[in-house]
């Protein structure tokens, strides 16, 4: 079954988050997604608030830009949330926007090297391992979490280009694709995602999260068709994004849970 969700974009003021999260939880929405855009809202702080305000909602963070964050700190934060709210967190990491990373003095000369080192270390830490690594960007000496998750949450990787999609298959439990992803582009990406998994000797199908922009009047039949096309191409999670808060996010989450969900297998 395709999982459905909505996005609380960081363009919205933080004080709107509680009403949207509570509306989503009451309506029975499966997932609410957040992300970190410079210089707007923290993905971790927002996720902690949503998880505390709600009882059933799964919270995705798609994504945390790795140049901004020490990997040990990210591991500590994810582990804490997972232990507090088991099974309700889906974290994602990625390159971040190059211009913003430049603006804060964190742009990596080799973003792929950084993402590889970071994802490898983060996944190991979340699985309770003691990590020592002397990479180009990630250096850790005998680092282990005192409170690792009982079960590590699925770690996703945000990707656009084929090399990063392959890395998501190799090192992550799946991939997060942008709102510009068409069904045809997703089919092509799936080839690289599965290739990355195969190269790493990993089995099973990956999680594939695709953001789907919507705007204006909501039509359940129309949106169900769009979701079906992405699901047919490989999406396991389709997450709707209201452009410029039109429709209102509180209305969108109710629409997804009550009108769209019955039409999506």
C-alpha positions, 0 to 999 in steps of 0.5 A: 500500500502506498503511504500518504503524507503532507509537508509542513514547509519551512516557508510557513511560520513555526507557530502554525505547526501545532495546528497543522500537526494536531489536525493531521493526527486527528484526521488519521494522516499517516505522515507529516514531513518537515525539512531544514531550509536555510535560514528558516526552521530546524528539522529536529526541533520541529519534529520533536514538537510534532511528535510530542503534540500527536499520538499516531502521526509518523514524522519524516525529516526530508531532509537534514543538510549534512554540511551544517551538522556534525554527524555525532550530533545528528546521531544523538538527536535522531536516537533521542527522538526514536527512543522517546517516540519509537517507530514514528520517525523517518529521518533523511539526510542530503547535500543541502543547497550549495549556495546556502552551504557556501553562505554559512562557510560549510560548502564541501569541495566534494559533496559526494565524499561528504555524503558517503562518509556521513551516511556511513557513520550515521547509520553505524552510530544509529545501529549501536556501533562504535565508530572510528573513521578518519575521512576527508570530512568525517573524523570520529574516534571511538564514538558510540551512542550511550543511548542508541535506538532499540531499533534504528529508524530507516535512514533515507537519502535525498537525491536528484542526480543518478550518482546520489540516487545510487548512493541512497540505494547503497547506504540508505534504506531508501531515497527522497525525491523532489517535487519535480520528479515525474513518473518517467524520471522516477522509473529511471531513478529506480534503476540507479537505486536498485543498482546501488543496493545490488552493488552493496549486496542489499536485498528487498525493495527500498523506501521511495519518498516522492514529494507531490506539489498541489495547488488550488482546488482539491480533486480526490480523483485527480490526485489519486491518479497522480499518486497511482502514476508515481506508485506504478513508477516505484514510489512507496510514499507520496507526500503532498505539498501545498504551494504557497499554502494554497490549499491551507495545510490544515485543509490538505491534511484532512483531504488526504486522510479522508478523501484521498486515502480511500482511493489509493490502494 
